[in-house]
Amino acid sequence: MNVIDSKELERDAGGKPLRTFPHPALTTASEGLAAWLEHLANERRASPRTVRAYGDGVAAYLAFLERHRGETLTLGAMSDVSAADIRAYLAHRRSGDRPLSPRSVSQALSAIRTFHRFLDRRLETPNASIVLVRGPRLPAGVPRPVSEDQARGLIEEASFDLDRDDWRGARDAALLTLLWGCGLRISEALSLTRADVPLADSLRVTGKGGKTRLVPVLPAVAEAIDAYLAELPRALAPAEPLFRAIRGGPLSPRHAQALMQKLRGRLGLPASATPHALRHSFATHLLGAGADLRVIQELLGHASLSTTQRYADVDAAGLLSAYASAHPHAA
């Protein structure tokens, strides 16, 4: 289910502030649900799949509350739903006949919060208890890097694109080489300008929170960037973004995502082979070569060492796999 941020309900799809208005004809919670789904479909322009998922989830929530209370829920009764009621519903979803995973429970709670926010802002039915309910603690996702051979294969496939023979292959190969060789986020790579090139031995990068860091530049990265600029059909002003789209504007993150989707399809790689997976590979390859976690933290621009620590788990799993396949007494 695509979760819509509840803050988005403050404006409609055209960016105009939403109006709070009474619905004297609505008397039941189910009618409030119907009004909300109509709002999602017509004002928020949510996809039919999203509207259906929200409708099924909140309908189950309302049905539970009616069983829990032993009565049909009026619209006004939604203001009286307690934090204990909501927690009871979430516990029910985690332990029923078809228990939800912690992540699905978190999504269910997000839908409930969004529904209550709609009731507050649009139907004048506030509920103060919803803010007291916290979702389950979700385990941190384990990074899924691509292997060195896979990374090289992606770059080679990008540079030798059979669908075209123009400068875009050099651009795509340079972008992927930069992500892999310097461990940049896609937003960081696309924020580079012509003034940043030619690349020196290190590159100053502005990351999240406006924090800057220095990352070393491998010769292969500098060579790929130079090869791209040699193919680019027009000169760039110093302040212009380095990576350009076919129509001349700056390259978008969506292009990088689409590029990786196409390349991994050709190479038979899993869906986890994303532009960010190249950044993960940068970290795990450094760790495998003996780099200190603190150094990797600085190169990646992580605010917390605990974020970088996840790569140690990935590398340990790789070492165990290699041990199991190579050590004569592993079995």
MOCORRA-V108488 format. One record per residue. N is the residue number from 1. SS is DSSP state (2 for helix, 1 for strand, 0 for the rest). NEAR is the number of other C-alpha atoms within 8 Angstrom. D_LAST is the distance of its C-alpha to the last C-alpha in whole Angstrom. Layout:
BEGIN
n-><N | N>
ss-><SS | SS>
near-><NEAR | NEAR>
d_last-><D_LAST | D_LAST>
END
This chain:
BEGIN
n-><1 | 2 | 3 | 4 | 5 | 6 | 7 | 8 | 9 | 10 | 11 | 12 | 13 | 14 | 15 | 16 | 17 | 18 | 19 | 20 | 21 | 22 | 23 | 24 | 25 | 26 | 27 | 28 | 29 | 30 | 31 | 32 | 33 | 34 | 35 | 36 | 37 | 38 | 39 | 40 | 41 | 42 | 43 | 44 | 45 | 46 | 47 | 48 | 49 | 50 | 51 | 52 | 53 | 54 | 55 | 56 | 57 | 58 | 59 | 60 | 61 | 62 | 63 | 64 | 65 | 66 | 67 | 68 | 69 | 70 | 71 | 72 | 73 | 74 | 75 | 76 | 77 | 78 | 79 | 80 | 81 | 82 | 83 | 84 | 85 | 86 | 87 | 88 | 89 | 90 | 91 | 92 | 93 | 94 | 95 | 96 | 97 | 98 | 99 | 100 | 101 | 102 | 103 | 104 | 105 | 106 | 107 | 108 | 109 | 110 | 111 | 112 | 113 | 114 | 115 | 116 | 117 | 118 | 119 | 120 | 121 | 122 | 123 | 124 | 125 | 126 | 127 | 128 | 129 | 130 | 131 | 132 | 133 | 134 | 135 | 136 | 137 | 138 | 139 | 140 | 141 | 142 | 143 | 144 | 145 | 146 | 147 | 148 | 149 | 150 | 151 | 152 | 153 | 154 | 155 | 156 | 157 | 158 | 159 | 160 | 161 | 162 | 163 | 164 | 165 | 166 | 167 | 168 | 169 | 170 | 171 | 172 | 173 | 174 | 175 | 176 | 177 | 178 | 179 | 180 | 181 | 182 | 183 | 184 | 185 | 186 | 187 | 188 | 189 | 190 | 191 | 192 | 193 | 194 | 195 | 196 | 197 | 198 | 199 | 200 | 201 | 202 | 203 | 204 | 205 | 206 | 207 | 208 | 209 | 210 | 211 | 212 | 213 | 214 | 215 | 216 | 217 | 218 | 219 | 220 | 221 | 222 | 223 | 224 | 225 | 226 | 227 | 228 | 229 | 230 | 231 | 232 | 233 | 234 | 235 | 236 | 237 | 238 | 239 | 240 | 241 | 242 | 243 | 244 | 245 | 246 | 247 | 248 | 249 | 250 | 251 | 252 | 253 | 254 | 255 | 256 | 257 | 258 | 259 | 260 | 261 | 262 | 263 | 264 | 265 | 266 | 267 | 268 | 269 | 270 | 271 | 272 | 273 | 274 | 275 | 276 | 277 | 278 | 279 | 280 | 281 | 282 | 283 | 284 | 285 | 286 | 287 | 288 | 289 | 290 | 291 | 292 | 293 | 294 | 295 | 296 | 297 | 298 | 299 | 300 | 301 | 302 | 303 | 304 | 305 | 306 | 307 | 308 | 309 | 310 | 311 | 312 | 313 | 314 | 315 | 316 | 317 | 318 | 319 | 320 | 321 | 322 | 323 | 324 | 325 | 326 | 327 | 328 | 329 | 330 | 331>
ss-><0 | 0 | 0 | 0 | 0 | 2 | 2 | 2 | 2 | 2 | 1 | 0 | 0 | 0 | 0 | 0 | 1 | 0 | 0 | 0 | 0 | 0 | 0 | 0 | 0 | 0 | 0 | 1 | 2 | 2 | 2 | 2 | 2 | 2 | 2 | 2 | 2 | 2 | 2 | 2 | 2 | 2 | 0 | 0 | 0 | 0 | 0 | 2 | 2 | 2 | 2 | 2 | 2 | 2 | 2 | 2 | 2 | 2 | 2 | 2 | 2 | 2 | 2 | 2 | 2 | 2 | 2 | 2 | 2 | 0 | 0 | 0 | 0 | 1 | 0 | 2 | 2 | 2 | 2 | 0 | 0 | 0 | 2 | 2 | 2 | 2 | 2 | 2 | 2 | 2 | 2 | 2 | 2 | 2 | 2 | 0 | 0 | 0 | 0 | 0 | 0 | 2 | 2 | 2 | 2 | 2 | 2 | 2 | 2 | 2 | 2 | 2 | 2 | 2 | 2 | 2 | 2 | 2 | 2 | 2 | 2 | 2 | 2 | 0 | 0 | 0 | 0 | 0 | 0 | 2 | 2 | 2 | 0 | 0 | 0 | 0 | 0 | 0 | 0 | 0 | 0 | 0 | 0 | 0 | 0 | 0 | 0 | 2 | 2 | 2 | 2 | 2 | 2 | 2 | 2 | 2 | 2 | 2 | 2 | 0 | 0 | 0 | 0 | 0 | 0 | 0 | 0 | 2 | 2 | 2 | 2 | 2 | 2 | 2 | 2 | 2 | 2 | 2 | 2 | 2 | 2 | 2 | 0 | 0 | 0 | 2 | 2 | 2 | 2 | 2 | 0 | 0 | 1 | 2 | 2 | 2 | 0 | 0 | 0 | 0 | 0 | 1 | 1 | 1 | 1 | 1 | 0 | 2 | 2 | 2 | 0 | 1 | 1 | 1 | 1 | 1 | 0 | 0 | 2 | 2 | 2 | 2 | 2 | 2 | 2 | 2 | 2 | 2 | 2 | 2 | 2 | 0 | 0 | 0 | 0 | 0 | 0 | 0 | 0 | 0 | 1 | 0 | 0 | 1 | 0 | 0 | 0 | 0 | 0 | 1 | 0 | 0 | 2 | 2 | 2 | 2 | 2 | 2 | 2 | 2 | 2 | 2 | 2 | 2 | 2 | 2 | 2 | 0 | 0 | 0 | 0 | 0 | 0 | 0 | 2 | 2 | 2 | 2 | 2 | 2 | 2 | 2 | 2 | 2 | 2 | 2 | 2 | 2 | 0 | 0 | 0 | 0 | 2 | 2 | 2 | 2 | 2 | 2 | 2 | 2 | 0 | 0 | 0 | 0 | 2 | 2 | 2 | 2 | 2 | 2 | 2 | 2 | 2 | 2 | 2 | 2 | 2 | 2 | 2 | 2 | 2 | 2 | 2 | 2 | 2 | 2 | 0 | 0 | 0 | 0 | 0>
near-><7 | 4 | 8 | 7 | 7 | 8 | 5 | 8 | 11 | 7 | 10 | 12 | 8 | 5 | 6 | 7 | 7 | 8 | 6 | 8 | 7 | 7 | 6 | 5 | 4 | 8 | 10 | 11 | 13 | 10 | 10 | 13 | 12 | 8 | 8 | 10 | 11 | 9 | 9 | 11 | 12 | 8 | 9 | 10 | 8 | 9 | 7 | 7 | 7 | 11 | 12 | 8 | 9 | 11 | 10 | 8 | 10 | 13 | 10 | 8 | 10 | 11 | 8 | 9 | 11 | 11 | 8 | 6 | 6 | 6 | 6 | 6 | 12 | 9 | 14 | 10 | 9 | 12 | 10 | 7 | 10 | 8 | 10 | 6 | 9 | 11 | 9 | 8 | 11 | 10 | 8 | 8 | 11 | 12 | 9 | 7 | 4 | 7 | 8 | 10 | 7 | 10 | 9 | 8 | 14 | 10 | 10 | 10 | 10 | 9 | 13 | 10 | 10 | 11 | 11 | 11 | 11 | 11 | 12 | 11 | 11 | 10 | 12 | 10 | 11 | 11 | 11 | 7 | 9 | 11 | 6 | 7 | 9 | 5 | 7 | 8 | 5 | 6 | 4 | 4 | 4 | 8 | 9 | 9 | 12 | 11 | 7 | 8 | 6 | 8 | 11 | 8 | 9 | 13 | 12 | 9 | 9 | 12 | 11 | 7 | 9 | 5 | 4 | 6 | 8 | 6 | 10 | 8 | 13 | 13 | 13 | 12 | 13 | 13 | 11 | 12 | 12 | 12 | 16 | 13 | 11 | 13 | 15 | 11 | 9 | 11 | 7 | 11 | 11 | 13 | 8 | 10 | 12 | 12 | 8 | 8 | 7 | 7 | 9 | 8 | 7 | 9 | 11 | 8 | 9 | 9 | 10 | 6 | 4 | 6 | 8 | 9 | 11 | 9 | 10 | 8 | 13 | 9 | 6 | 8 | 13 | 12 | 8 | 12 | 11 | 9 | 10 | 12 | 8 | 6 | 9 | 8 | 5 | 4 | 5 | 7 | 7 | 7 | 7 | 8 | 11 | 11 | 11 | 10 | 9 | 6 | 5 | 6 | 7 | 10 | 9 | 8 | 9 | 6 | 8 | 10 | 10 | 8 | 9 | 12 | 11 | 8 | 11 | 13 | 8 | 7 | 8 | 6 | 9 | 6 | 7 | 8 | 15 | 10 | 12 | 10 | 13 | 16 | 15 | 14 | 14 | 12 | 12 | 13 | 9 | 10 | 14 | 8 | 6 | 6 | 9 | 7 | 10 | 7 | 8 | 13 | 13 | 9 | 10 | 9 | 11 | 9 | 6 | 7 | 10 | 6 | 8 | 12 | 9 | 10 | 13 | 10 | 9 | 12 | 11 | 8 | 8 | 8 | 8 | 8 | 8 | 9 | 9 | 9 | 7 | 7 | 8 | 5 | 4 | 8 | 4>
d_last-><42 | 44 | 45 | 49 | 49 | 52 | 54 | 55 | 57 | 60 | 61 | 61 | 59 | 62 | 62 | 65 | 65 | 64 | 67 | 67 | 69 | 70 | 69 | 72 | 71 | 67 | 67 | 64 | 60 | 59 | 62 | 61 | 58 | 59 | 61 | 58 | 56 | 60 | 60 | 56 | 57 | 60 | 60 | 57 | 56 | 53 | 51 | 51 | 48 | 48 | 51 | 50 | 47 | 49 | 51 | 49 | 47 | 50 | 52 | 49 | 50 | 53 | 53 | 51 | 54 | 56 | 54 | 54 | 57 | 59 | 61 | 62 | 61 | 64 | 63 | 65 | 62 | 60 | 61 | 60 | 57 | 55 | 52 | 51 | 52 | 49 | 47 | 47 | 47 | 43 | 42 | 43 | 41 | 38 | 38 | 40 | 39 | 37 | 36 | 36 | 34 | 35 | 36 | 38 | 39 | 40 | 42 | 44 | 45 | 46 | 48 | 50 | 51 | 52 | 54 | 56 | 57 | 58 | 60 | 61 | 62 | 64 | 65 | 66 | 63 | 61 | 59 | 58 | 55 | 53 | 52 | 51 | 48 | 45 | 42 | 38 | 36 | 34 | 31 | 31 | 29 | 26 | 27 | 26 | 27 | 27 | 25 | 27 | 27 | 28 | 31 | 32 | 32 | 34 | 37 | 37 | 38 | 40 | 42 | 42 | 43 | 45 | 47 | 49 | 50 | 52 | 51 | 49 | 46 | 46 | 47 | 43 | 41 | 43 | 42 | 39 | 38 | 40 | 38 | 35 | 36 | 38 | 36 | 39 | 40 | 42 | 45 | 45 | 44 | 47 | 49 | 50 | 53 | 55 | 56 | 52 | 52 | 52 | 48 | 49 | 46 | 45 | 46 | 48 | 46 | 48 | 45 | 45 | 48 | 50 | 48 | 47 | 45 | 44 | 41 | 41 | 42 | 40 | 42 | 40 | 41 | 45 | 45 | 44 | 47 | 49 | 48 | 49 | 52 | 53 | 53 | 54 | 58 | 60 | 60 | 59 | 61 | 59 | 59 | 57 | 54 | 52 | 50 | 52 | 52 | 54 | 57 | 58 | 56 | 53 | 50 | 49 | 45 | 45 | 45 | 42 | 40 | 42 | 41 | 37 | 37 | 39 | 37 | 33 | 35 | 35 | 32 | 30 | 29 | 28 | 31 | 30 | 31 | 34 | 36 | 35 | 31 | 32 | 33 | 30 | 29 | 31 | 30 | 26 | 27 | 29 | 26 | 24 | 26 | 27 | 30 | 31 | 31 | 35 | 35 | 33 | 35 | 39 | 38 | 37 | 40 | 38 | 40 | 38 | 35 | 33 | 33 | 31 | 29 | 27 | 26 | 24 | 22 | 22 | 21 | 18 | 16 | 17 | 15 | 12 | 12 | 12 | 10 | 7 | 9 | 10 | 8 | 7 | 6 | 4 | 0>
END
